[in-house]
Amino acid sequence: MVSGPVPPPAAPLPGAVGLSHLSAYDWEAADGVCGGSPHLHLVCTEAYVVTGGRGAVQTLSPDGYRDTPLEPGTVAWFTPGTVHRMVQGGDLRVTVLMQNSGLPEAGDAVFTFPTEVLADPDRYAGAATLPAGAGAEAAARRRRDLAVEGYLVLREALVAGDAGPYRAFQRAAALLVRERVPLWRELWRAGALAAAERTGAQLDALAAGDAAHLGAASAYRAEPSRRGGYGMCGRRDEYALPGVTVPYGGG
């Protein structure tokens, strides 16, 4: 049994996935629903593994509007371009698995703010970014309410059979993040791509009868590096792990 201080892990999580733990917001929005800030990701698939409580995830996609129940044991995931809104139904707690070393928490997320906010990068950044310390909760509530305002317009149109506003939002989101793509590419190369390439090299070695890489075997553990931050969907516990991107600047 290992005792004493545990050194920080030197190996990434499987597949260079990122993770965080969320307790969904219980703040009531204009439509009477309690939950988080609707948003989408542009290059990452994200998954919710429900560990406690009840709730739902509302999604907008080319498939239309869906309301997927969440309960302990449920795994729900959504691909790039899917607008998702976590809904609190009672003590909902979720472990979030994020593709590409947790890139969604490093900016691969665009909130469903109204059209006029999306069209102004400076105004968007001001609405999306939370202050450190005092005032963070109030700013997170304002951000959530603004995202819900735009989301309800998209949802109403999609339910009525008009995907135009939803598609226009996707295009606006792509324009907002365009300048970040070079950084994201480097994070992907250092994380998910590097993990896949290591597996390829290990398969090549095994095919040649070489098991030398097994000599580096070890076990690791980690604790949250920050608890209770204001995430997009709820209060977030995050981890500083190898290959995991820096925390999302929006809280």
Secondary structure as UniProt FT lines:
FT   HELIX           14..16
FT   STRAND          18..24
FT   TURN            30..31
FT   STRAND          34..35
FT   STRAND          39..40
FT   STRAND          46..61
FT   TURN            62..63
FT   STRAND          64..70
FT   TURN            72..73
FT   STRAND          75..78
FT   TURN            80..81
FT   STRAND          83..98
FT   HELIX           99..102
FT   HELIX           103..106
FT   STRAND          110..111
FT   HELIX           115..118
FT   HELIX           121..128
FT   TURN            134..135
FT   HELIX           136..159
FT   TURN            160..161
FT   HELIX           164..177
FT   HELIX           178..180
FT   HELIX           181..188
FT   HELIX           189..193
FT   HELIX           194..207
FT   TURN            208..209
FT   HELIX           212..216
FT   STRAND          226..230
FT   STRAND          234..238
FT   TURN            242..243
FT   TURN            249..250
//
